[in-house]
Amino acid sequence: MSEIQIRPATEADMPAVHALVYELAVYERAPDAVITTPAEYARDFRDGRFDCIVAEGPEGIVGMALFYMAYSTWKGNMLYLDDLVVTESCRRSGVGSRLFEAVLEEGRRRRCRLVKWQVLDWNEPALAFYRKYDAIIETDWWNGKIFL
């Protein structure tokens, strides 16, 4: 793990970031739900729609955390962590912790009052990971969405 570098993503990293998102979708049993492309990621990253931190080792990018600023009407500035993914071969090596801690630090740097994310109720490894940080896992709020 010492050879893994945590750093801000660049536009050139977007194909690898997209590949990790697809890997996550496969894990979450929804590969067909990914309709974005690496080109869209590059464009949206360049346009400042989101930020990303990557974990890079000798073999390339092995993890990423994609996030953006949001606003909570009750709490104020908030960082929304949309996805945190570590490739399967590097899980349980501390890479996810280093990425998550980098996101938390970025939230502090941006003077956010909270970092928020979603986790699937059946994803026990992810739930256990977040509980190590004393995260509040809400089960009483339901998600709403409309695809346009």
Chimera marker file (.cmm) of the C-alpha trace (Angstrom):
<marker_set name="trace">
<marker id="1" x="0.000" y="0.000" z="0.000" r="1" g="1" b="0" radius="0.5"/>
<marker id="2" x="2.930" y="2.369" z="0.519" r="1" g="1" b="0" radius="0.5"/>
<marker id="3" x="3.394" y="2.557" z="-3.231" r="1" g="1" b="0" radius="0.5"/>
<marker id="4" x="-0.170" y="3.846" z="-3.692" r="1" g="1" b="0" radius="0.5"/>
<marker id="5" x="-0.337" y="7.601" z="-4.201" r="1" g="1" b="0" radius="0.5"/>
<marker id="6" x="-3.531" y="9.515" z="-3.381" r="1" g="1" b="0" radius="0.5"/>
<marker id="7" x="-3.838" y="12.593" z="-5.593" r="1" g="1" b="0" radius="0.5"/>
<marker id="8" x="-6.344" y="14.890" z="-7.293" r="1" g="1" b="0" radius="0.5"/>
<marker id="9" x="-7.609" y="13.454" z="-10.561" r="1" g="1" b="0" radius="0.5"/>
<marker id="10" x="-6.818" y="15.006" z="-13.906" r="1" g="1" b="0" radius="0.5"/>
<marker id="11" x="-8.838" y="15.000" z="-17.096" r="1" g="1" b="0" radius="0.5"/>
<marker id="12" x="-6.523" y="12.271" z="-18.415" r="1" g="1" b="0" radius="0.5"/>
<marker id="13" x="-7.688" y="10.021" z="-15.547" r="1" g="1" b="0" radius="0.5"/>
<marker id="14" x="-11.337" y="10.063" z="-16.605" r="1" g="1" b="0" radius="0.5"/>
<marker id="15" x="-11.267" y="6.833" z="-18.674" r="1" g="1" b="0" radius="0.5"/>
<marker id="16" x="-9.892" y="4.975" z="-15.635" r="1" g="1" b="0" radius="0.5"/>
<marker id="17" x="-12.432" y="6.677" z="-13.337" r="1" g="1" b="0" radius="0.5"/>
<marker id="18" x="-15.241" y="5.656" z="-15.698" r="1" g="1" b="0" radius="0.5"/>
<marker id="19" x="-13.927" y="2.071" z="-15.760" r="1" g="1" b="0" radius="0.5"/>
<marker id="20" x="-14.012" y="1.953" z="-11.950" r="1" g="1" b="0" radius="0.5"/>
<marker id="21" x="-17.585" y="3.259" z="-11.953" r="1" g="1" b="0" radius="0.5"/>
<marker id="22" x="-18.521" y="0.478" z="-14.353" r="1" g="1" b="0" radius="0.5"/>
<marker id="23" x="-16.774" y="-2.052" z="-12.094" r="1" g="1" b="0" radius="0.5"/>
<marker id="24" x="-18.886" y="-0.754" z="-9.209" r="1" g="1" b="0" radius="0.5"/>
<marker id="25" x="-22.063" y="-1.039" z="-11.297" r="1" g="1" b="0" radius="0.5"/>
<marker id="26" x="-21.234" y="-4.675" z="-12.029" r="1" g="1" b="0" radius="0.5"/>
<marker id="27" x="-20.697" y="-5.282" z="-8.292" r="1" g="1" b="0" radius="0.5"/>
<marker id="28" x="-24.022" y="-3.584" z="-7.561" r="1" g="1" b="0" radius="0.5"/>
<marker id="29" x="-25.726" y="-5.815" z="-10.138" r="1" g="1" b="0" radius="0.5"/>
<marker id="30" x="-26.605" y="-2.921" z="-12.452" r="1" g="1" b="0" radius="0.5"/>
<marker id="31" x="-24.059" y="-2.729" z="-15.301" r="1" g="1" b="0" radius="0.5"/>
<marker id="32" x="-26.711" y="-1.658" z="-17.814" r="1" g="1" b="0" radius="0.5"/>
<marker id="33" x="-27.531" y="1.384" z="-15.668" r="1" g="1" b="0" radius="0.5"/>
<marker id="34" x="-24.250" y="3.093" z="-16.643" r="1" g="1" b="0" radius="0.5"/>
<marker id="35" x="-25.055" y="5.252" z="-19.668" r="1" g="1" b="0" radius="0.5"/>
<marker id="36" x="-22.280" y="7.826" z="-19.259" r="1" g="1" b="0" radius="0.5"/>
<marker id="37" x="-19.146" y="7.669" z="-21.381" r="1" g="1" b="0" radius="0.5"/>
<marker id="38" x="-15.500" y="8.457" z="-20.651" r="1" g="1" b="0" radius="0.5"/>
<marker id="39" x="-15.849" y="11.450" z="-23.007" r="1" g="1" b="0" radius="0.5"/>
<marker id="40" x="-18.753" y="12.789" z="-20.932" r="1" g="1" b="0" radius="0.5"/>
<marker id="41" x="-16.689" y="12.336" z="-17.785" r="1" g="1" b="0" radius="0.5"/>
<marker id="42" x="-13.811" y="14.297" z="-19.327" r="1" g="1" b="0" radius="0.5"/>
<marker id="43" x="-16.141" y="17.089" z="-20.460" r="1" g="1" b="0" radius="0.5"/>
<marker id="44" x="-17.981" y="17.330" z="-17.143" r="1" g="1" b="0" radius="0.5"/>
<marker id="45" x="-14.739" y="17.184" z="-15.154" r="1" g="1" b="0" radius="0.5"/>
<marker id="46" x="-13.266" y="19.948" z="-17.330" r="1" g="1" b="0" radius="0.5"/>
<marker id="47" x="-16.450" y="21.995" z="-16.804" r="1" g="1" b="0" radius="0.5"/>
<marker id="48" x="-16.121" y="21.658" z="-13.007" r="1" g="1" b="0" radius="0.5"/>
<marker id="49" x="-19.285" y="19.568" z="-12.550" r="1" g="1" b="0" radius="0.5"/>
<marker id="50" x="-17.448" y="17.268" z="-10.135" r="1" g="1" b="0" radius="0.5"/>
<marker id="51" x="-14.098" y="16.697" z="-8.478" r="1" g="1" b="0" radius="0.5"/>
<marker id="52" x="-12.272" y="13.442" z="-8.035" r="1" g="1" b="0" radius="0.5"/>
<marker id="53" x="-9.416" y="11.977" z="-6.031" r="1" g="1" b="0" radius="0.5"/>
<marker id="54" x="-7.631" y="8.901" z="-7.336" r="1" g="1" b="0" radius="0.5"/>
<marker id="55" x="-5.446" y="6.186" z="-5.845" r="1" g="1" b="0" radius="0.5"/>
<marker id="56" x="-2.620" y="5.319" z="-8.215" r="1" g="1" b="0" radius="0.5"/>
<marker id="57" x="-0.129" y="2.509" z="-7.978" r="1" g="1" b="0" radius="0.5"/>
<marker id="58" x="2.504" y="1.049" z="-10.295" r="1" g="1" b="0" radius="0.5"/>
<marker id="59" x="-0.233" y="-0.670" z="-12.319" r="1" g="1" b="0" radius="0.5"/>
<marker id="60" x="-2.295" y="2.507" z="-12.733" r="1" g="1" b="0" radius="0.5"/>
<marker id="61" x="-5.380" y="3.883" z="-11.036" r="1" g="1" b="0" radius="0.5"/>
<marker id="62" x="-6.822" y="1.405" z="-8.536" r="1" g="1" b="0" radius="0.5"/>
<marker id="63" x="-9.376" y="3.570" z="-6.754" r="1" g="1" b="0" radius="0.5"/>
<marker id="64" x="-11.271" y="6.810" z="-6.909" r="1" g="1" b="0" radius="0.5"/>
<marker id="65" x="-13.647" y="9.050" z="-4.979" r="1" g="1" b="0" radius="0.5"/>
<marker id="66" x="-15.934" y="11.277" z="-7.074" r="1" g="1" b="0" radius="0.5"/>
<marker id="67" x="-17.633" y="14.161" z="-5.264" r="1" g="1" b="0" radius="0.5"/>
<marker id="68" x="-19.110" y="17.617" z="-5.660" r="1" g="1" b="0" radius="0.5"/>
<marker id="69" x="-20.293" y="20.539" z="-3.588" r="1" g="1" b="0" radius="0.5"/>
<marker id="70" x="-23.920" y="20.607" z="-2.530" r="1" g="1" b="0" radius="0.5"/>
<marker id="71" x="-25.965" y="22.580" z="-0.057" r="1" g="1" b="0" radius="0.5"/>
<marker id="72" x="-28.053" y="21.397" z="2.851" r="1" g="1" b="0" radius="0.5"/>
<marker id="73" x="-30.881" y="23.746" z="3.788" r="1" g="1" b="0" radius="0.5"/>
<marker id="74" x="-30.497" y="22.611" z="7.389" r="1" g="1" b="0" radius="0.5"/>
<marker id="75" x="-26.693" y="22.399" z="7.655" r="1" g="1" b="0" radius="0.5"/>
<marker id="76" x="-25.155" y="24.594" z="4.931" r="1" g="1" b="0" radius="0.5"/>
<marker id="77" x="-22.153" y="23.644" z="2.792" r="1" g="1" b="0" radius="0.5"/>
<marker id="78" x="-21.955" y="19.953" z="2.122" r="1" g="1" b="0" radius="0.5"/>
<marker id="79" x="-19.694" y="17.693" z="0.104" r="1" g="1" b="0" radius="0.5"/>
<marker id="80" x="-21.612" y="14.938" z="-1.650" r="1" g="1" b="0" radius="0.5"/>
<marker id="81" x="-19.578" y="11.781" z="-2.229" r="1" g="1" b="0" radius="0.5"/>
<marker id="82" x="-21.206" y="10.193" z="-5.251" r="1" g="1" b="0" radius="0.5"/>
<marker id="83" x="-18.959" y="7.153" z="-5.513" r="1" g="1" b="0" radius="0.5"/>
<marker id="84" x="-15.947" y="5.666" z="-3.784" r="1" g="1" b="0" radius="0.5"/>
<marker id="85" x="-14.540" y="2.652" z="-5.608" r="1" g="1" b="0" radius="0.5"/>
<marker id="86" x="-11.462" y="0.506" z="-5.135" r="1" g="1" b="0" radius="0.5"/>
<marker id="87" x="-10.757" y="-2.173" z="-7.704" r="1" g="1" b="0" radius="0.5"/>
<marker id="88" x="-11.411" y="-5.638" z="-6.328" r="1" g="1" b="0" radius="0.5"/>
<marker id="89" x="-7.762" y="-6.711" z="-6.236" r="1" g="1" b="0" radius="0.5"/>
<marker id="90" x="-6.881" y="-3.784" z="-3.935" r="1" g="1" b="0" radius="0.5"/>
<marker id="91" x="-9.796" y="-3.963" z="-1.518" r="1" g="1" b="0" radius="0.5"/>
<marker id="92" x="-9.014" y="-4.521" z="2.157" r="1" g="1" b="0" radius="0.5"/>
<marker id="93" x="-5.565" y="-2.985" z="1.710" r="1" g="1" b="0" radius="0.5"/>
<marker id="94" x="-6.310" y="0.448" z="3.168" r="1" g="1" b="0" radius="0.5"/>
<marker id="95" x="-6.755" y="2.221" z="-0.181" r="1" g="1" b="0" radius="0.5"/>
<marker id="96" x="-10.437" y="2.908" z="0.472" r="1" g="1" b="0" radius="0.5"/>
<marker id="97" x="-9.654" y="4.369" z="3.883" r="1" g="1" b="0" radius="0.5"/>
<marker id="98" x="-7.027" y="6.656" z="2.413" r="1" g="1" b="0" radius="0.5"/>
<marker id="99" x="-9.443" y="7.846" z="-0.285" r="1" g="1" b="0" radius="0.5"/>
<marker id="100" x="-12.286" y="8.373" z="2.193" r="1" g="1" b="0" radius="0.5"/>
<marker id="101" x="-10.036" y="10.280" z="4.577" r="1" g="1" b="0" radius="0.5"/>
<marker id="102" x="-8.882" y="12.465" z="1.665" r="1" g="1" b="0" radius="0.5"/>
<marker id="103" x="-12.530" y="13.272" z="0.894" r="1" g="1" b="0" radius="0.5"/>
<marker id="104" x="-13.190" y="14.135" z="4.539" r="1" g="1" b="0" radius="0.5"/>
<marker id="105" x="-10.146" y="16.390" z="4.544" r="1" g="1" b="0" radius="0.5"/>
<marker id="106" x="-11.329" y="18.075" z="1.345" r="1" g="1" b="0" radius="0.5"/>
<marker id="107" x="-14.673" y="18.709" z="3.024" r="1" g="1" b="0" radius="0.5"/>
<marker id="108" x="-12.907" y="20.326" z="5.974" r="1" g="1" b="0" radius="0.5"/>
<marker id="109" x="-10.748" y="22.393" z="3.609" r="1" g="1" b="0" radius="0.5"/>
<marker id="110" x="-13.885" y="23.650" z="1.857" r="1" g="1" b="0" radius="0.5"/>
<marker id="111" x="-15.486" y="24.472" z="5.226" r="1" g="1" b="0" radius="0.5"/>
<marker id="112" x="-18.277" y="21.953" z="4.784" r="1" g="1" b="0" radius="0.5"/>
<marker id="113" x="-20.410" y="21.005" z="7.725" r="1" g="1" b="0" radius="0.5"/>
<marker id="114" x="-20.966" y="17.475" z="6.497" r="1" g="1" b="0" radius="0.5"/>
<marker id="115" x="-20.077" y="14.880" z="3.914" r="1" g="1" b="0" radius="0.5"/>
<marker id="116" x="-22.997" y="12.849" z="2.655" r="1" g="1" b="0" radius="0.5"/>
<marker id="117" x="-23.274" y="9.713" z="0.501" r="1" g="1" b="0" radius="0.5"/>
<marker id="118" x="-25.486" y="6.718" z="-0.151" r="1" g="1" b="0" radius="0.5"/>
<marker id="119" x="-24.803" y="3.058" z="0.485" r="1" g="1" b="0" radius="0.5"/>
<marker id="120" x="-26.930" y="0.085" z="-0.515" r="1" g="1" b="0" radius="0.5"/>
<marker id="121" x="-28.632" y="-1.672" z="2.384" r="1" g="1" b="0" radius="0.5"/>
<marker id="122" x="-27.301" y="-5.084" z="1.294" r="1" g="1" b="0" radius="0.5"/>
<marker id="123" x="-23.672" y="-3.960" z="0.875" r="1" g="1" b="0" radius="0.5"/>
<marker id="124" x="-22.370" y="-5.204" z="4.220" r="1" g="1" b="0" radius="0.5"/>
<marker id="125" x="-18.668" y="-4.597" z="3.453" r="1" g="1" b="0" radius="0.5"/>
<marker id="126" x="-19.406" y="-0.937" z="2.642" r="1" g="1" b="0" radius="0.5"/>
<marker id="127" x="-21.661" y="-0.527" z="5.686" r="1" g="1" b="0" radius="0.5"/>
<marker id="128" x="-18.946" y="-1.969" z="7.929" r="1" g="1" b="0" radius="0.5"/>
<marker id="129" x="-16.372" y="0.324" z="6.306" r="1" g="1" b="0" radius="0.5"/>
<marker id="130" x="-18.403" y="3.477" z="7.016" r="1" g="1" b="0" radius="0.5"/>
<marker id="131" x="-19.312" y="2.356" z="10.533" r="1" g="1" b="0" radius="0.5"/>
<marker id="132" x="-15.588" y="2.282" z="11.363" r="1" g="1" b="0" radius="0.5"/>
<marker id="133" x="-15.768" y="6.069" z="10.974" r="1" g="1" b="0" radius="0.5"/>
<marker id="134" x="-18.818" y="6.314" z="13.262" r="1" g="1" b="0" radius="0.5"/>
<marker id="135" x="-20.857" y="7.368" z="10.219" r="1" g="1" b="0" radius="0.5"/>
<marker id="136" x="-24.564" y="7.868" z="10.635" r="1" g="1" b="0" radius="0.5"/>
<marker id="137" x="-26.338" y="5.434" z="8.317" r="1" g="1" b="0" radius="0.5"/>
<marker id="138" x="-29.902" y="6.673" z="7.921" r="1" g="1" b="0" radius="0.5"/>
<marker id="139" x="-32.592" y="4.127" z="7.152" r="1" g="1" b="0" radius="0.5"/>
<marker id="140" x="-35.649" y="6.341" z="7.439" r="1" g="1" b="0" radius="0.5"/>
<marker id="141" x="-35.189" y="8.563" z="4.357" r="1" g="1" b="0" radius="0.5"/>
<marker id="142" x="-36.267" y="7.317" z="0.949" r="1" g="1" b="0" radius="0.5"/>
<marker id="143" x="-34.614" y="8.446" z="-2.276" r="1" g="1" b="0" radius="0.5"/>
<marker id="144" x="-36.680" y="10.185" z="-4.908" r="1" g="1" b="0" radius="0.5"/>
<marker id="145" x="-35.639" y="10.713" z="-8.527" r="1" g="1" b="0" radius="0.5"/>
<marker id="146" x="-36.958" y="11.343" z="-11.999" r="1" g="1" b="0" radius="0.5"/>
<marker id="147" x="-34.978" y="10.514" z="-15.119" r="1" g="1" b="0" radius="0.5"/>
<marker id="148" x="-35.189" y="13.197" z="-17.781" r="1" g="1" b="0" radius="0.5"/>
<link id1="1" id2="2" r="1" g="1" b="0" radius="0.2"/>
<link id1="2" id2="3" r="1" g="1" b="0" radius="0.2"/>
<link id1="3" id2="4" r="1" g="1" b="0" radius="0.2"/>
<link id1="4" id2="5" r="1" g="1" b="0" radius="0.2"/>
<link id1="5" id2="6" r="1" g="1" b="0" radius="0.2"/>
<link id1="6" id2="7" r="1" g="1" b="0" radius="0.2"/>
<link id1="7" id2="8" r="1" g="1" b="0" radius="0.2"/>
<link id1="8" id2="9" r="1" g="1" b="0" radius="0.2"/>
<link id1="9" id2="10" r="1" g="1" b="0" radius="0.2"/>
<link id1="10" id2="11" r="1" g="1" b="0" radius="0.2"/>
<link id1="11" id2="12" r="1" g="1" b="0" radius="0.2"/>
<link id1="12" id2="13" r="1" g="1" b="0" radius="0.2"/>
<link id1="13" id2="14" r="1" g="1" b="0" radius="0.2"/>
<link id1="14" id2="15" r="1" g="1" b="0" radius="0.2"/>
<link id1="15" id2="16" r="1" g="1" b="0" radius="0.2"/>
<link id1="16" id2="17" r="1" g="1" b="0" radius="0.2"/>
<link id1="17" id2="18" r="1" g="1" b="0" radius="0.2"/>
<link id1="18" id2="19" r="1" g="1" b="0" radius="0.2"/>
<link id1="19" id2="20" r="1" g="1" b="0" radius="0.2"/>
<link id1="20" id2="21" r="1" g="1" b="0" radius="0.2"/>
<link id1="21" id2="22" r="1" g="1" b="0" radius="0.2"/>
<link id1="22" id2="23" r="1" g="1" b="0" radius="0.2"/>
<link id1="23" id2="24" r="1" g="1" b="0" radius="0.2"/>
<link id1="24" id2="25" r="1" g="1" b="0" radius="0.2"/>
<link id1="25" id2="26" r="1" g="1" b="0" radius="0.2"/>
<link id1="26" id2="27" r="1" g="1" b="0" radius="0.2"/>
<link id1="27" id2="28" r="1" g="1" b="0" radius="0.2"/>
<link id1="28" id2="29" r="1" g="1" b="0" radius="0.2"/>
<link id1="29" id2="30" r="1" g="1" b="0" radius="0.2"/>
<link id1="30" id2="31" r="1" g="1" b="0" radius="0.2"/>
<link id1="31" id2="32" r="1" g="1" b="0" radius="0.2"/>
<link id1="32" id2="33" r="1" g="1" b="0" radius="0.2"/>
<link id1="33" id2="34" r="1" g="1" b="0" radius="0.2"/>
<link id1="34" id2="35" r="1" g="1" b="0" radius="0.2"/>
<link id1="35" id2="36" r="1" g="1" b="0" radius="0.2"/>
<link id1="36" id2="37" r="1" g="1" b="0" radius="0.2"/>
<link id1="37" id2="38" r="1" g="1" b="0" radius="0.2"/>
<link id1="38" id2="39" r="1" g="1" b="0" radius="0.2"/>
<link id1="39" id2="40" r="1" g="1" b="0" radius="0.2"/>
<link id1="40" id2="41" r="1" g="1" b="0" radius="0.2"/>
<link id1="41" id2="42" r="1" g="1" b="0" radius="0.2"/>
<link id1="42" id2="43" r="1" g="1" b="0" radius="0.2"/>
<link id1="43" id2="44" r="1" g="1" b="0" radius="0.2"/>
<link id1="44" id2="45" r="1" g="1" b="0" radius="0.2"/>
<link id1="45" id2="46" r="1" g="1" b="0" radius="0.2"/>
<link id1="46" id2="47" r="1" g="1" b="0" radius="0.2"/>
<link id1="47" id2="48" r="1" g="1" b="0" radius="0.2"/>
<link id1="48" id2="49" r="1" g="1" b="0" radius="0.2"/>
<link id1="49" id2="50" r="1" g="1" b="0" radius="0.2"/>
<link id1="50" id2="51" r="1" g="1" b="0" radius="0.2"/>
<link id1="51" id2="52" r="1" g="1" b="0" radius="0.2"/>
<link id1="52" id2="53" r="1" g="1" b="0" radius="0.2"/>
<link id1="53" id2="54" r="1" g="1" b="0" radius="0.2"/>
<link id1="54" id2="55" r="1" g="1" b="0" radius="0.2"/>
<link id1="55" id2="56" r="1" g="1" b="0" radius="0.2"/>
<link id1="56" id2="57" r="1" g="1" b="0" radius="0.2"/>
<link id1="57" id2="58" r="1" g="1" b="0" radius="0.2"/>
<link id1="58" id2="59" r="1" g="1" b="0" radius="0.2"/>
<link id1="59" id2="60" r="1" g="1" b="0" radius="0.2"/>
<link id1="60" id2="61" r="1" g="1" b="0" radius="0.2"/>
<link id1="61" id2="62" r="1" g="1" b="0" radius="0.2"/>
<link id1="62" id2="63" r="1" g="1" b="0" radius="0.2"/>
<link id1="63" id2="64" r="1" g="1" b="0" radius="0.2"/>
<link id1="64" id2="65" r="1" g="1" b="0" radius="0.2"/>
<link id1="65" id2="66" r="1" g="1" b="0" radius="0.2"/>
<link id1="66" id2="67" r="1" g="1" b="0" radius="0.2"/>
<link id1="67" id2="68" r="1" g="1" b="0" radius="0.2"/>
<link id1="68" id2="69" r="1" g="1" b="0" radius="0.2"/>
<link id1="69" id2="70" r="1" g="1" b="0" radius="0.2"/>
<link id1="70" id2="71" r="1" g="1" b="0" radius="0.2"/>
<link id1="71" id2="72" r="1" g="1" b="0" radius="0.2"/>
<link id1="72" id2="73" r="1" g="1" b="0" radius="0.2"/>
<link id1="73" id2="74" r="1" g="1" b="0" radius="0.2"/>
<link id1="74" id2="75" r="1" g="1" b="0" radius="0.2"/>
<link id1="75" id2="76" r="1" g="1" b="0" radius="0.2"/>
<link id1="76" id2="77" r="1" g="1" b="0" radius="0.2"/>
<link id1="77" id2="78" r="1" g="1" b="0" radius="0.2"/>
<link id1="78" id2="79" r="1" g="1" b="0" radius="0.2"/>
<link id1="79" id2="80" r="1" g="1" b="0" radius="0.2"/>
<link id1="80" id2="81" r="1" g="1" b="0" radius="0.2"/>
<link id1="81" id2="82" r="1" g="1" b="0" radius="0.2"/>
<link id1="82" id2="83" r="1" g="1" b="0" radius="0.2"/>
<link id1="83" id2="84" r="1" g="1" b="0" radius="0.2"/>
<link id1="84" id2="85" r="1" g="1" b="0" radius="0.2"/>
<link id1="85" id2="86" r="1" g="1" b="0" radius="0.2"/>
<link id1="86" id2="87" r="1" g="1" b="0" radius="0.2"/>
<link id1="87" id2="88" r="1" g="1" b="0" radius="0.2"/>
<link id1="88" id2="89" r="1" g="1" b="0" radius="0.2"/>
<link id1="89" id2="90" r="1" g="1" b="0" radius="0.2"/>
<link id1="90" id2="91" r="1" g="1" b="0" radius="0.2"/>
<link id1="91" id2="92" r="1" g="1" b="0" radius="0.2"/>
<link id1="92" id2="93" r="1" g="1" b="0" radius="0.2"/>
<link id1="93" id2="94" r="1" g="1" b="0" radius="0.2"/>
<link id1="94" id2="95" r="1" g="1" b="0" radius="0.2"/>
<link id1="95" id2="96" r="1" g="1" b="0" radius="0.2"/>
<link id1="96" id2="97" r="1" g="1" b="0" radius="0.2"/>
<link id1="97" id2="98" r="1" g="1" b="0" radius="0.2"/>
<link id1="98" id2="99" r="1" g="1" b="0" radius="0.2"/>
<link id1="99" id2="100" r="1" g="1" b="0" radius="0.2"/>
<link id1="100" id2="101" r="1" g="1" b="0" radius="0.2"/>
<link id1="101" id2="102" r="1" g="1" b="0" radius="0.2"/>
<link id1="102" id2="103" r="1" g="1" b="0" radius="0.2"/>
<link id1="103" id2="104" r="1" g="1" b="0" radius="0.2"/>
<link id1="104" id2="105" r="1" g="1" b="0" radius="0.2"/>
<link id1="105" id2="106" r="1" g="1" b="0" radius="0.2"/>
<link id1="106" id2="107" r="1" g="1" b="0" radius="0.2"/>
<link id1="107" id2="108" r="1" g="1" b="0" radius="0.2"/>
<link id1="108" id2="109" r="1" g="1" b="0" radius="0.2"/>
<link id1="109" id2="110" r="1" g="1" b="0" radius="0.2"/>
<link id1="110" id2="111" r="1" g="1" b="0" radius="0.2"/>
<link id1="111" id2="112" r="1" g="1" b="0" radius="0.2"/>
<link id1="112" id2="113" r="1" g="1" b="0" radius="0.2"/>
<link id1="113" id2="114" r="1" g="1" b="0" radius="0.2"/>
<link id1="114" id2="115" r="1" g="1" b="0" radius="0.2"/>
<link id1="115" id2="116" r="1" g="1" b="0" radius="0.2"/>
<link id1="116" id2="117" r="1" g="1" b="0" radius="0.2"/>
<link id1="117" id2="118" r="1" g="1" b="0" radius="0.2"/>
<link id1="118" id2="119" r="1" g="1" b="0" radius="0.2"/>
<link id1="119" id2="120" r="1" g="1" b="0" radius="0.2"/>
<link id1="120" id2="121" r="1" g="1" b="0" radius="0.2"/>
<link id1="121" id2="122" r="1" g="1" b="0" radius="0.2"/>
<link id1="122" id2="123" r="1" g="1" b="0" radius="0.2"/>
<link id1="123" id2="124" r="1" g="1" b="0" radius="0.2"/>
<link id1="124" id2="125" r="1" g="1" b="0" radius="0.2"/>
<link id1="125" id2="126" r="1" g="1" b="0" radius="0.2"/>
<link id1="126" id2="127" r="1" g="1" b="0" radius="0.2"/>
<link id1="127" id2="128" r="1" g="1" b="0" radius="0.2"/>
<link id1="128" id2="129" r="1" g="1" b="0" radius="0.2"/>
<link id1="129" id2="130" r="1" g="1" b="0" radius="0.2"/>
<link id1="130" id2="131" r="1" g="1" b="0" radius="0.2"/>
<link id1="131" id2="132" r="1" g="1" b="0" radius="0.2"/>
<link id1="132" id2="133" r="1" g="1" b="0" radius="0.2"/>
<link id1="133" id2="134" r="1" g="1" b="0" radius="0.2"/>
<link id1="134" id2="135" r="1" g="1" b="0" radius="0.2"/>
<link id1="135" id2="136" r="1" g="1" b="0" radius="0.2"/>
<link id1="136" id2="137" r="1" g="1" b="0" radius="0.2"/>
<link id1="137" id2="138" r="1" g="1" b="0" radius="0.2"/>
<link id1="138" id2="139" r="1" g="1" b="0" radius="0.2"/>
<link id1="139" id2="140" r="1" g="1" b="0" radius="0.2"/>
<link id1="140" id2="141" r="1" g="1" b="0" radius="0.2"/>
<link id1="141" id2="142" r="1" g="1" b="0" radius="0.2"/>
<link id1="142" id2="143" r="1" g="1" b="0" radius="0.2"/>
<link id1="143" id2="144" r="1" g="1" b="0" radius="0.2"/>
<link id1="144" id2="145" r="1" g="1" b="0" radius="0.2"/>
<link id1="145" id2="146" r="1" g="1" b="0" radius="0.2"/>
<link id1="146" id2="147" r="1" g="1" b="0" radius="0.2"/>
<link id1="147" id2="148" r="1" g="1" b="0" radius="0.2"/>
</marker_set>
